[in-house]
Amino acid sequence: MSSSSSSEQSNYCRLCKTTAPTRLAWLTHLVSSVHQMMMRIAENQRRGFRLTDRWDKSRALRILDCFQVPARSILEYLDSWGPVENFSYLSKTDGGMHNCHILMRSKYNSHSSSTHSSSLDAELENTTELIVSPIPGHFPCSTCKTISYTLSDWAFHLISTPHRKFKTSEVSMGLKSWDYQKGVLLQGVNGLSRIRIIAWALSWGQVTDFIDPAKEDKSPIAYLLFEKKENVDALINFKDYQIISHRRIDVLPSPEFSGYAKLEKQMLKAEKLASEMISIAPSSTSTHSSTNQDDEDSKEAECRALINLLGKNVIENQLALFMRHNTWSDSVYEKADSFIRSVLIPNVIKRLELPVNTTCQILPYGAYGCRTGIVNNKAPPKLHLHLNMISTLNSSFDMDLFPTQVELVHKVRIGLESSLNLLPGSIRALSDASNRPTLVFSTDMEEQKFEFHLRIDSNNILASQESSLIAHYCNFDPRVRPLLLIILQWNELLSQVQSTDDEIFPSHLMSVLVLFFLIHKKIVPSVHELCAQNDGNESNAEPIWFKGYDISFSKSRGNIKHHPELSDQSILSLSILALLKEFFHFYGWVDMQENVFCVRLGRLISKDLFFY
């Protein structure tokens, strides 16, 4: 009893006058908007005097440059060193960085006895400032203020819509912020997969930026910025640079982008490339030359003839590093085609392999690692926290959950970490955009039916009404909200892996799929059952009409009773991980092309029978 009472006393917030029952609930409260607002009110009452200035300096920490890290993740990491007493999230400073203050319950140098003590230097025992920085080899985006933790994530970020929106203004400004010595102009990219272009460019070196105005103005050009000028030189000088994913792309180094401004250099490169092509498949007229001089003269003549066939339009404007095969003669084309098919394509395809294991991208769950920063006598010591991977379950989701549900989600995350291959067959159906399901809400069990549109505007009255339905189910059973949370996060990650501008499924559609699964498995009652239970008395609520049908699922929604309160033990005993596995197994093997998902009845209906 004494230990439990002391725990409750330690989790008591004097500002908010509340007590958190568990450690996770306490961390959730510290990052909540309510607690932060109460701290701001207290500071205003003290005429702007910050509460953090009154904290015990021996127990206070200041976290710098944490704009890319959720506040909840920082607290979870530091809580592994010892209990956290208070937390303050400051506003943005110059450069878009964020700072925050944390007050530990014990003296900060007690971290020397933690599990991370082996990586801490003895000189840092009295450190009061910490910096969050990416692991070497990770890829920060200075424009979007985000960090990618794998090469594939960085490639998908460069072609993502948010990054492209930031870069649109730079195109109109002539890319003035770029170092032209490290840039390359690409032409003929319309119709090519952008991720393949990035993957091909990464094979030459680290790509730091990518601008693709083609999707806006349908122009066939794009811009690449490499980390080093040597990468550009290697790209320009290598003979098979113009093949990307079975298609040809024209690499066009302009005077501004590569420094190769002289037309003579361009001509020499074209001659060298033509010479190498011809040497791969020499003509029969040059194989029986009597002397070496004759061989060289013959090869030079064929090179000159090839350049003449290319035409002056190819080499004007200093863009003579590519060849248009539609202007070649048949004999020259056969030699070049043989060279491309036998040598270039096999080599480039090997370099273009960018395997993405989607099962390993599901709900990444990681913790912080840490190492000491550089310690010298000129600057105060600082501890660098290296983030292995930002948790996808950020504080904005956690604050909508009850403490017991937060613990459930935490348990599921740990289970997913050890069960990454829990989706046999589900990727086949759920990641295929052509296999989108047909969801229906029928206001009459026999005749009145209409198809539920897959794309719904967030301001549409139908979306608002059906979101209300989902909210009722979240309150009806405590298992619905954590399951929705995890699957929606998986949906977002899968969309990033698939390199699409939109989600594989809209979030609202995915929510209804989760709802149908729970109804179909008899975990929650169907929409029709709820209507039958709660519509005994007529309500004054007006019906909601969509395409001539009343889609309101209950006339007296306020009478729907919540699930009775459960004790902590009973809630923790619910198997969310088992439901998650069953969800993916169900949709992984059900035929979405042949069946309709009737949410009102919770049944699968044959499409032929439904639309008959």
Backbone torsions as a table, in degrees:
resi	resn	phi	psi	omega
1	MET	NA	-40.3	-177.8
2	SER	-65.8	-38.9	-179.8
3	SER	-66.5	-39.4	179.8
4	SER	-67.6	-40.1	179.5
5	SER	-65.7	-39.3	178.3
6	SER	-66.3	-34.2	177.9
7	SER	-66.3	-41.7	178.4
8	GLU	-65.1	-38.9	179.5
9	GLN	-64.7	-37.8	-179.4
10	SER	-71.2	-23.9	178.9
11	ASN	-98.4	23.4	179.4
12	TYR	-94.6	130.0	179.9
13	CYS	-101.9	116.0	-177.1
14	ARG	-73.3	-27.8	178.8
15	LEU	-71.2	-46.7	-175.9
16	CYS	-92.1	-8.5	179.7
17	LYS	59.1	41.7	179.7
18	THR	-132.3	158.4	177.8
19	THR	-124.1	130.3	178.2
20	ALA	-91.6	132.5	-175.2
21	PRO	-76.3	-25.6	-176.6
22	THR	-131.7	168.8	179.4
23	ARG	-64.6	-43.7	-179.9
24	LEU	-65.1	-37.6	177.5
25	ALA	-64.6	-35.4	178.9
26	TRP	-66.2	-43.0	177.8
27	LEU	-64.4	-39.4	178.0
28	THR	-62.2	-39.2	179.3
29	HIS	-66.7	-40.3	-177.3
30	LEU	-62.1	-35.6	-178.6
31	VAL	-91.7	-0.5	-177.1
32	SER	-71.0	154.8	179.0
33	SER	-66.2	-28.6	179.6
34	VAL	-64.7	-47.8	-178.9
35	HIS	-65.0	-43.4	-179.9
36	GLN	-65.0	-36.3	178.0
37	MET	-65.6	-42.0	178.8
38	MET	-62.6	-34.8	177.5
39	MET	-67.8	-38.8	178.4
40	ARG	-66.5	-39.2	178.3
41	ILE	-62.8	-43.2	179.4
42	ALA	-63.1	-37.0	178.7
43	GLU	-69.1	-38.5	178.1
44	ASN	-65.9	-35.4	178.1
45	GLN	-66.4	-26.6	177.2
46	ARG	-96.5	24.2	175.9
47	ARG	56.9	47.7	173.6
48	GLY	82.6	-0.9	179.5
49	PHE	-72.7	120.1	-174.3
50	ARG	-71.3	136.5	177.7
51	LEU	-65.1	-30.3	-178.0
52	THR	-66.0	-24.3	178.6
53	ASP	-70.2	-17.3	-179.5
54	ARG	-97.4	0.1	-179.7
55	TRP	-72.1	155.7	176.0
56	ASP	-66.3	115.8	-174.5
57	LYS	-61.3	-27.8	-179.0
58	SER	-73.9	-15.5	-179.8
59	ARG	-114.8	-0.7	-175.2
60	ALA	-95.3	142.9	177.1
61	LEU	-126.5	149.0	174.4
62	ARG	-122.3	122.3	-179.1
63	ILE	-100.9	123.5	-176.8
64	LEU	-106.4	152.5	172.7
65	ASP	54.3	48.3	-177.1
66	CYS	-106.6	32.6	-175.7
67	PHE	-67.3	-24.9	-175.9
68	GLN	-96.0	7.0	-174.5
69	VAL	-119.9	127.9	174.2
70	PRO	-60.9	141.9	-178.8
71	ALA	-59.4	-37.6	-179.6
72	ARG	-62.5	-36.7	179.9
73	SER	-65.6	-38.5	177.1
74	ILE	-63.2	-44.0	-179.9
75	LEU	-64.3	-41.4	179.7
76	GLU	-62.4	-38.4	179.9
77	TYR	-67.8	-49.0	-178.5
78	LEU	-69.2	-26.5	177.7
79	ASP	-66.3	-22.9	175.7
80	SER	-70.3	-19.4	174.8
81	TRP	-82.3	-31.6	-177.2
82	GLY	170.1	168.0	-177.8
83	PRO	-61.3	141.8	177.9
84	VAL	-100.6	132.2	-177.6
85	GLU	-96.2	-40.2	-177.3
86	ASN	-152.1	163.2	-175.6
87	PHE	-150.4	137.4	179.1
88	SER	-136.7	124.7	-178.6
89	TYR	-103.3	114.9	-176.5
90	LEU	-84.6	167.8	179.9
91	SER	-77.3	173.8	-178.8
92	LYS	-64.9	145.9	173.8
93	THR	-111.8	-173.8	-178.5
94	ASP	-60.6	140.4	179.1
95	GLY	85.2	5.2	177.7
96	GLY	80.1	7.5	-179.7
97	MET	-79.5	158.0	177.7
98	HIS	-122.2	147.7	174.3
99	ASN	-125.0	154.2	175.4
100	CYS	-147.2	158.3	-179.6
101	HIS	-118.8	140.1	-179.9
102	ILE	-131.4	136.0	177.2
103	LEU	-113.3	118.8	178.4
104	MET	-86.0	160.0	-179.4
105	ARG	-81.6	-21.0	177.8
106	SER	-124.3	170.2	-177.6
107	LYS	-59.5	138.3	-171.8
108	TYR	-61.4	-32.9	-176.9
109	ASN	-70.2	-2.1	174.4
110	SER	-69.5	-7.7	178.2
111	HIS	-65.8	-12.7	178.8
112	SER	-65.2	-18.5	178.4
113	SER	-96.9	6.7	-177.8
114	SER	-83.7	178.3	-179.5
115	THR	-69.7	-16.4	-178.6
116	HIS	-95.0	7.1	-171.5
117	SER	-64.2	-26.7	-178.3
118	SER	-64.5	-24.9	-177.9
119	SER	-97.3	3.1	-177.7
120	LEU	-101.4	136.5	178.3
121	ASP	-82.1	147.6	-178.1
122	ALA	-63.4	-27.3	-179.3
123	GLU	-71.4	-11.9	-176.1
124	LEU	-100.1	13.2	-176.1
125	GLU	-62.9	-31.8	-178.2
126	ASN	-103.8	23.6	179.9
127	THR	-65.3	135.5	177.3
128	THR	-117.3	-3.8	178.9
129	GLU	-126.2	138.2	178.7
130	LEU	-128.5	147.0	178.7
131	ILE	-121.0	131.9	174.7
132	VAL	-92.1	119.6	-178.7
133	SER	-136.4	153.1	-177.7
134	PRO	-72.0	155.9	175.4
135	ILE	-66.9	139.5	176.5
136	PRO	-53.9	132.0	-176.7
137	GLY	101.9	-13.5	174.6
138	HIS	-83.6	170.6	-164.5
139	PHE	-126.4	95.4	177.0
140	PRO	-82.3	143.9	175.3
141	CYS	-106.8	110.5	-176.9
142	SER	-69.2	-22.4	-179.2
143	THR	-79.4	-49.7	-176.4
144	CYS	-88.2	-7.9	-178.9
145	LYS	60.0	44.5	177.7
146	THR	-131.9	167.0	179.4
147	ILE	-131.6	134.5	174.1
148	SER	-103.5	140.3	-171.0
149	TYR	-106.7	-4.3	173.0
150	THR	-138.5	162.7	-179.6
151	LEU	-64.4	-38.6	179.8
152	SER	-67.1	-39.5	176.9
153	ASP	-62.3	-38.6	178.7
154	TRP	-65.7	-40.2	178.2
155	ALA	-62.3	-43.8	180.0
156	PHE	-68.6	-31.4	178.0
157	HIS	-66.7	-39.2	-177.4
158	LEU	-62.7	-29.3	-179.0
159	ILE	-101.5	4.8	-177.1
160	SER	-73.4	157.4	-179.2
161	THR	-63.3	-43.8	178.9
162	PRO	-59.1	-41.9	-179.4
163	HIS	-67.8	-39.7	-179.5
164	ARG	-66.2	-33.4	177.8
165	LYS	-66.0	-37.3	177.6
166	PHE	-64.9	-34.9	-172.8
167	LYS	-88.3	-6.6	-178.1
168	THR	-60.5	-40.1	-178.9
169	SER	-66.6	-30.1	-179.3
170	GLU	-69.3	-28.8	177.3
171	VAL	-65.1	-45.7	-179.5
172	SER	-66.9	-27.2	179.8
173	MET	-85.4	4.6	-179.8
174	GLY	76.4	24.5	179.2
175	LEU	51.8	47.5	-175.9
176	LYS	-67.5	-21.2	-178.2
177	SER	-81.1	-4.9	-177.1
178	TRP	-91.5	154.3	168.7
179	ASP	-86.9	109.6	-173.1
180	TYR	-62.2	-23.8	179.7
181	GLN	-70.0	-15.8	-177.7
182	LYS	-111.1	7.4	-175.7
183	GLY	-103.9	154.7	177.7
184	VAL	-137.3	137.1	175.7
185	LEU	-98.6	129.4	179.3
186	LEU	-109.0	138.0	177.6
187	GLN	-125.9	149.4	-179.4
188	GLY	82.0	29.0	-177.1
189	VAL	-90.7	-7.1	-179.6
190	ASN	-64.3	129.5	-178.0
191	GLY	92.9	-10.9	179.7
192	LEU	-91.1	148.3	175.7
193	SER	-68.4	126.6	-177.8
194	ARG	-66.6	-34.8	-179.0
195	ILE	-67.8	-30.2	175.9
196	ARG	-69.3	-36.3	177.2
197	ILE	-64.2	-44.3	179.6
198	ILE	-64.7	-42.9	-180.0
199	ALA	-62.3	-41.2	177.7
200	TRP	-63.8	-42.0	-180.0
201	ALA	-67.1	-37.3	179.5
202	LEU	-65.3	-22.1	177.5
203	SER	-69.6	-16.2	178.6
204	TRP	-96.3	-17.2	-178.5
205	GLY	155.5	176.0	-177.4
206	GLN	-67.9	125.6	176.6
207	VAL	-95.1	125.9	-177.7
208	THR	-100.0	-16.3	178.9
209	ASP	-162.4	157.4	-179.8
210	PHE	-149.5	126.1	178.1
211	ILE	-119.7	126.2	-175.7
212	ASP	-127.8	88.5	178.4
213	PRO	-80.1	-1.4	-174.0
214	ALA	-62.1	-35.4	-177.3
215	LYS	-71.0	-21.9	179.3
216	GLU	-87.0	-50.5	-175.2
217	ASP	-112.1	9.8	177.4
218	LYS	58.8	27.2	175.7
219	SER	-82.9	151.6	-175.5
220	PRO	-88.2	24.3	-174.7
221	ILE	-117.9	160.1	174.6
222	ALA	-153.9	166.9	-175.6
223	TYR	-129.9	137.0	177.3
224	LEU	-119.9	138.4	174.8
225	LEU	-120.1	120.4	179.4
226	PHE	-94.5	163.4	179.9
227	GLU	-74.1	-33.7	-176.7
228	LYS	-128.9	149.2	176.8
229	LYS	-66.5	-28.9	179.4
230	GLU	-61.1	-32.4	177.8
231	ASN	-64.7	-38.7	178.4
232	VAL	-66.4	-44.3	179.9
233	ASP	-61.3	-41.5	179.0
234	ALA	-65.2	-37.4	179.5
235	LEU	-66.2	-43.3	-176.9
236	ILE	-68.9	-37.6	-172.9
237	ASN	-86.1	-17.6	-176.8
238	PHE	-78.4	145.3	-167.4
239	LYS	-78.4	-22.3	-174.5
240	ASP	-111.1	33.2	-176.5
241	TYR	-70.9	-19.2	-168.9
242	GLN	-91.4	6.7	-179.8
243	ILE	-107.9	124.1	176.3
244	ILE	-133.7	117.1	172.7
245	SER	50.2	57.7	177.9
246	HIS	66.8	3.6	179.3
247	ARG	-126.4	155.4	-178.4
248	ARG	-91.4	137.3	174.1
249	ILE	-128.1	141.2	-175.6
250	ASP	-95.1	118.0	176.9
251	VAL	-91.9	116.4	-170.8
252	LEU	-117.5	91.5	177.3
253	PRO	-77.1	116.0	179.4
254	SER	-94.8	168.1	178.9
255	PRO	-55.9	-32.3	-177.9
256	GLU	-76.5	-26.8	-167.9
257	PHE	-102.5	-23.0	-176.9
258	SER	-133.4	-9.7	179.7
259	GLY	85.0	-5.1	178.3
260	TYR	-87.5	81.9	-172.0
261	ALA	-93.5	-15.8	-174.0
262	LYS	-89.1	133.1	-179.3
263	LEU	-66.3	-29.4	-179.4
264	GLU	-62.5	-39.6	178.6
265	LYS	-64.8	-38.4	178.9
266	GLN	-64.5	-41.3	179.9
267	MET	-63.4	-41.3	179.6
268	LEU	-62.8	-39.2	178.3
269	LYS	-64.8	-42.7	178.6
270	ALA	-64.2	-40.5	178.2
271	GLU	-64.0	-42.3	-179.9
272	LYS	-63.9	-42.3	179.0
273	LEU	-64.1	-43.0	178.0
274	ALA	-63.6	-38.4	179.3
275	SER	-63.5	-41.0	-179.9
276	GLU	-67.7	-37.8	177.3
277	MET	-61.5	-45.6	-177.2
278	ILE	-69.5	-33.3	179.9
279	SER	-68.4	-23.8	177.1
280	ILE	-69.9	-41.9	-179.0
281	ALA	-129.1	77.5	-175.7
282	PRO	-67.9	148.5	179.6
283	SER	-74.9	158.4	-177.7
284	SER	-67.6	-23.4	-178.7
285	THR	-73.8	-19.4	-176.6
286	SER	-103.8	-1.7	-176.7
287	THR	-82.5	-19.5	-177.8
288	HIS	-111.9	30.0	177.9
289	SER	-67.9	146.5	-173.7
290	SER	-80.9	-28.8	-177.1
291	THR	-132.1	163.6	176.9
292	ASN	-65.8	-32.8	179.2
293	GLN	-64.4	-38.3	177.8
294	ASP	-64.4	-38.7	178.7
295	ASP	-62.3	-45.5	-179.3
296	GLU	-65.0	-41.2	178.8
297	ASP	-63.2	-40.3	-179.4
298	SER	-66.3	-42.0	179.5
299	LYS	-65.2	-40.1	179.5
300	GLU	-65.1	-38.6	179.1
301	ALA	-64.6	-40.4	179.1
302	GLU	-67.5	-35.6	177.3
303	CYS	-63.5	-44.3	179.2
304	ARG	-62.5	-41.3	179.7
305	ALA	-64.0	-37.5	179.3
306	LEU	-65.4	-42.2	179.7
307	ILE	-64.8	-38.1	177.5
308	ASN	-64.3	-35.1	179.4
309	LEU	-67.7	-30.0	-179.0
310	LEU	-64.9	-32.2	178.5
311	GLY	90.2	152.7	-178.6
312	LYS	-68.5	-24.2	-178.7
313	ASN	-65.4	-18.9	-179.4
314	VAL	-77.8	-32.5	-172.4
315	ILE	-103.9	0.7	178.0
316	GLU	-75.1	157.5	-178.2
317	ASN	61.9	29.3	177.0
318	GLN	55.7	41.2	-178.3
319	LEU	-123.6	47.4	-172.7
320	ALA	-101.4	43.0	179.5
321	LEU	-112.2	18.0	178.0
322	PHE	-143.8	168.4	-175.5
323	MET	-131.5	138.7	178.2
324	ARG	-102.0	108.1	-173.6
325	HIS	-68.7	-16.8	179.9
326	ASN	-72.9	-8.1	176.5
327	THR	-103.0	0.3	-178.4
328	TRP	-81.2	155.1	169.9
329	SER	-76.6	167.4	-176.0
330	ASP	-61.5	-43.2	-176.1
331	SER	-66.6	-43.3	179.7
332	VAL	-68.0	-38.5	-179.4
333	TYR	-63.8	-40.3	179.7
334	GLU	-62.1	-40.9	179.2
335	LYS	-65.9	-45.4	179.9
336	ALA	-66.6	-40.0	-179.7
337	ASP	-64.4	-39.2	177.8
338	SER	-63.4	-41.4	179.0
339	PHE	-64.2	-43.8	-177.9
340	ILE	-65.0	-44.9	-175.7
341	ARG	-71.7	-36.5	-173.5
342	SER	-90.3	-26.1	-173.4
343	VAL	-118.3	-55.2	-170.9
344	LEU	-68.7	-53.6	-174.4
345	ILE	-60.0	-47.6	179.2
346	PRO	-59.5	-39.7	-179.1
347	ASN	-68.9	-41.6	-177.6
348	VAL	-70.6	-38.5	180.0
349	ILE	-60.4	-36.4	177.2
350	LYS	-63.2	-39.9	-178.7
351	ARG	-75.3	-23.5	-176.4
352	LEU	-84.0	-5.6	-178.2
353	GLU	-63.8	121.0	176.4
354	LEU	-131.1	76.5	-174.6
355	PRO	-64.5	136.0	176.8
356	VAL	-125.0	109.9	179.5
357	ASN	-88.2	100.2	-173.8
358	THR	-65.2	-29.1	-179.1
359	THR	-67.9	-25.1	179.6
360	CYS	-86.8	-5.3	179.4
361	GLN	-95.7	0.0	-174.3
362	ILE	-79.8	120.3	174.5
363	LEU	45.7	66.8	177.9
364	PRO	-63.4	136.0	-178.9
365	TYR	-131.8	115.5	-178.3
366	GLY	-138.3	171.7	177.8
367	ALA	-122.4	175.0	177.0
368	TYR	-81.0	145.8	164.2
369	GLY	-107.1	168.2	179.0
370	CYS	-147.8	149.3	172.0
371	ARG	-146.4	163.2	-177.4
372	THR	-79.4	147.8	174.3
373	GLY	-83.3	-177.5	179.1
374	ILE	-73.6	126.4	-176.8
375	VAL	-109.9	125.4	175.2
376	ASN	-141.9	178.0	-176.4
377	ASN	-83.9	-11.6	-174.9
378	LYS	-86.3	-31.9	-176.2
379	ALA	-121.2	149.4	177.6
380	PRO	-64.9	144.6	-178.4
381	PRO	-65.7	140.8	177.7
382	LYS	-133.5	144.4	180.0
383	LEU	-100.1	125.0	179.8
384	HIS	-93.6	121.1	175.8
385	LEU	-93.5	120.5	-179.3
386	HIS	-100.1	120.0	-174.7
387	LEU	-86.3	115.8	177.1
388	ASN	-69.9	-44.3	178.8
389	MET	-166.6	131.3	179.0
390	ILE	-70.6	133.9	177.4
391	SER	-66.6	134.5	-179.7
392	THR	-74.3	-17.3	178.9
393	LEU	-90.2	86.9	-173.6
394	ASN	-86.4	179.6	-172.2
395	SER	-68.0	-27.7	-178.1
396	SER	-64.3	-31.3	175.7
397	PHE	-80.1	-41.0	-174.1
398	ASP	-63.2	-32.3	-175.7
399	MET	-71.2	-14.9	176.5
400	ASP	-88.8	-0.2	-177.1
401	LEU	-107.0	149.1	171.8
402	PHE	-73.0	156.6	-178.1
403	PRO	-53.8	-41.1	-179.7
404	THR	-66.1	-33.9	178.0
405	GLN	-71.6	-33.6	175.2
406	VAL	-60.7	-41.6	177.7
407	GLU	-64.2	-36.5	176.8
408	LEU	-61.5	-48.0	179.8
409	VAL	-61.2	-39.5	179.2
410	HIS	-61.8	-41.7	178.6
411	LYS	-64.9	-40.2	179.7
412	VAL	-65.2	-39.8	178.7
413	ARG	-60.4	-42.5	178.0
414	ILE	-64.3	-39.7	178.2
415	GLY	-65.1	-38.3	178.7
416	LEU	-67.8	-33.1	180.0
417	GLU	-60.3	-34.9	179.8
418	SER	-96.7	2.4	-178.0
419	SER	-135.8	57.7	-176.4
420	LEU	-70.0	-22.3	-177.2
421	ASN	-101.2	44.4	-176.3
422	LEU	-91.3	10.5	-174.3
423	LEU	-117.1	52.8	179.8
424	PRO	-65.8	118.9	176.0
425	GLY	85.7	-15.8	-175.1
426	SER	-74.9	-33.0	179.4
427	ILE	-60.8	-32.6	-178.1
428	ARG	-58.6	-39.0	-175.9
429	ALA	-95.2	-46.8	-171.9
430	LEU	-76.8	-23.0	-179.5
431	SER	-94.1	-3.6	-179.4
432	ASP	-92.9	113.5	-175.7
433	ALA	-65.7	-21.0	-179.3
434	SER	-79.1	-12.9	-178.4
435	ASN	-100.8	41.6	-179.4
436	ARG	-72.8	136.8	-176.1
437	PRO	-77.7	162.2	173.4
438	THR	-106.0	113.4	179.5
439	LEU	-102.8	136.8	-178.5
440	VAL	-132.3	146.7	169.8
441	PHE	-120.2	117.4	-178.5
442	SER	-104.8	123.9	179.1
443	THR	-78.9	-21.0	176.0
444	ASP	-126.8	134.2	-174.3
445	MET	-66.0	-19.0	-172.9
446	GLU	-108.1	-49.1	-169.2
447	GLU	-117.8	-50.0	-169.3
448	GLN	-74.7	111.9	-178.8
449	LYS	-139.5	152.2	169.7
450	PHE	-152.5	157.4	-176.3
451	GLU	-84.2	135.0	179.1
452	PHE	-79.7	119.4	-175.2
453	HIS	-68.8	138.3	-176.3
454	LEU	-75.7	-32.4	179.7
455	ARG	-108.2	116.1	-176.7
456	ILE	-124.6	131.2	174.6
457	ASP	-65.5	138.8	-177.3
458	SER	-65.2	-20.5	178.5
459	ASN	-91.2	-1.0	-179.3
460	ASN	-69.1	142.0	-178.0
461	ILE	-65.4	-29.6	178.1
462	LEU	-65.3	-43.2	178.8
463	ALA	-61.9	-39.7	179.8
464	SER	-64.2	-42.9	-178.3
465	GLN	-67.2	-45.0	-177.7
466	GLU	-72.3	-27.6	172.2
467	SER	-64.0	-34.9	176.1
468	SER	-64.1	-37.4	176.9
469	LEU	-61.8	-44.1	179.8
470	ILE	-63.6	-39.0	178.9
471	ALA	-62.9	-37.1	177.5
472	HIS	-63.7	-41.0	179.1
473	TYR	-68.5	-32.7	176.6
474	CYS	-64.0	-36.1	177.8
475	ASN	-79.5	-23.0	-176.0
476	PHE	-72.9	-36.8	-177.5
477	ASP	-140.3	131.8	-175.5
478	PRO	-69.6	-9.8	-179.5
479	ARG	-84.4	-17.4	-172.5
480	VAL	-70.4	-46.9	-174.8
481	ARG	-64.0	-48.2	177.2
482	PRO	-62.1	-38.0	179.3
483	LEU	-65.0	-42.7	176.0
484	LEU	-60.4	-43.8	-178.8
485	LEU	-57.9	-48.9	-175.9
486	ILE	-67.7	-43.5	-176.7
487	ILE	-70.0	-35.9	176.7
488	LEU	-66.7	-35.6	175.7
489	GLN	-66.6	-40.6	177.0
490	TRP	-62.1	-40.5	180.0
491	ASN	-61.9	-40.3	179.4
492	GLU	-67.5	-42.3	178.7
493	LEU	-65.5	-41.2	179.5
494	LEU	-62.9	-35.0	177.8
495	SER	-64.4	-39.0	177.9
496	GLN	-66.6	-38.5	178.7
497	VAL	-65.6	-36.4	-178.4
498	GLN	-78.6	-4.2	176.6
499	SER	55.8	45.7	176.7
500	THR	-109.7	155.2	178.6
501	ASP	-71.4	-32.1	180.0
502	ASP	-108.0	168.0	176.6
503	GLU	-69.1	154.3	176.7
504	ILE	-55.7	-47.7	169.2
505	PHE	-122.3	142.5	170.5
506	PRO	-58.0	147.7	-176.8
507	SER	-58.0	-37.7	-179.5
508	HIS	-66.5	-40.7	179.0
509	LEU	-64.6	-41.6	178.5
510	MET	-63.7	-36.2	177.7
511	SER	-63.0	-40.9	179.6
512	VAL	-68.6	-33.3	175.6
513	LEU	-62.6	-41.6	176.7
514	VAL	-63.2	-41.3	-180.0
515	LEU	-62.9	-43.3	179.4
516	PHE	-63.4	-40.5	179.3
517	PHE	-59.9	-45.5	-179.4
518	LEU	-65.7	-36.4	177.9
519	ILE	-70.6	-43.6	-177.6
520	HIS	-63.4	-34.3	179.9
521	LYS	-86.6	9.0	177.6
522	LYS	62.7	25.6	177.7
523	ILE	-80.9	-37.1	175.6
524	VAL	-128.4	156.8	179.4
525	PRO	-69.9	156.7	179.9
526	SER	-74.7	167.0	177.8
527	VAL	-62.6	-38.2	-179.9
528	HIS	-64.8	-38.7	178.6
529	GLU	-66.4	-37.9	177.3
530	LEU	-64.1	-40.9	178.9
531	CYS	-63.1	-42.1	-178.4
532	ALA	-66.9	-33.7	-177.3
533	GLN	-76.9	-30.3	-168.7
534	ASN	-115.2	-0.8	-178.3
535	ASP	-103.7	26.7	179.0
536	GLY	-65.9	-37.4	178.4
537	ASN	-104.6	135.9	-179.7
538	GLU	-69.2	144.8	-178.9
539	SER	-113.5	156.7	177.2
540	ASN	-83.1	-1.5	-179.4
541	ALA	-64.9	133.6	-179.6
542	GLU	-75.3	145.9	177.5
543	PRO	-69.0	155.9	176.7
544	ILE	-106.6	121.7	-173.5
545	TRP	-103.5	138.5	175.9
546	PHE	-142.7	115.9	-178.6
547	LYS	54.0	38.0	175.8
548	GLY	86.0	5.8	-177.6
549	TYR	-122.8	145.2	176.1
550	ASP	-82.6	113.1	-174.8
551	ILE	-103.3	3.8	178.0
552	SER	-65.6	128.3	-172.7
553	PHE	-83.1	-13.8	177.0
554	SER	-158.3	132.9	179.8
555	LYS	-73.9	-25.6	-178.3
556	SER	-124.9	69.3	-174.5
557	ARG	-64.4	-28.3	-178.2
558	GLY	-68.0	-16.1	-179.5
559	ASN	-86.6	-6.3	179.3
560	ILE	-67.9	121.6	-176.8
561	LYS	-85.9	141.7	176.4
562	HIS	-71.9	162.7	174.7
563	HIS	-62.3	138.7	178.9
564	PRO	-60.0	147.7	-177.4
565	GLU	-63.6	137.0	-180.0
566	LEU	-110.8	154.8	176.6
567	SER	-75.4	166.5	-178.5
568	ASP	-58.2	-43.2	-175.6
569	GLN	-63.9	-41.2	-178.4
570	SER	-68.5	-36.2	178.5
571	ILE	-68.4	-43.3	180.0
572	LEU	-65.6	-22.2	-179.4
573	SER	-80.3	-11.2	178.5
574	LEU	-69.1	134.3	-175.6
575	SER	-93.3	87.4	175.9
576	ILE	-68.2	-36.8	179.4
577	LEU	-63.1	-38.6	177.5
578	ALA	-64.9	-41.6	176.6
579	LEU	-63.4	-37.4	179.8
580	LEU	-64.1	-44.8	177.7
581	LYS	-62.8	-41.9	-179.0
582	GLU	-66.5	-34.5	178.4
583	PHE	-61.1	-49.8	-178.5
584	PHE	-69.0	-35.1	178.0
585	HIS	-65.4	-39.9	-177.9
586	PHE	-64.7	-51.9	-177.8
587	TYR	-78.9	-15.3	177.2
588	GLY	-73.7	-25.4	-175.2
589	TRP	-117.8	-8.6	177.4
590	VAL	-76.0	145.0	-178.2
591	ASP	-86.6	103.6	-177.8
592	MET	-75.0	-19.0	-179.2
593	GLN	-81.5	-22.7	-174.0
594	GLU	-107.8	-7.9	-174.7
595	ASN	-126.1	153.4	174.3
596	VAL	-111.0	138.1	-179.5
597	PHE	-96.5	102.4	-179.6
598	CYS	-87.6	104.7	-175.0
599	VAL	-72.8	-32.9	-178.1
600	ARG	-64.4	-40.8	-178.2
601	LEU	-96.6	-17.0	-177.7
602	GLY	71.2	34.4	-176.7
603	ARG	-130.5	152.7	170.3
604	LEU	-85.8	128.9	-179.5
605	ILE	-122.8	136.3	177.8
606	SER	-61.2	137.6	-179.5
607	LYS	-62.2	-40.9	-179.6
608	ASP	-61.5	-41.3	-179.4
609	LEU	-72.2	-37.0	-175.9
610	PHE	-70.0	-45.5	-176.7
611	PHE	-87.8	2.8	-179.7
612	TYR	-67.5	NA	NA
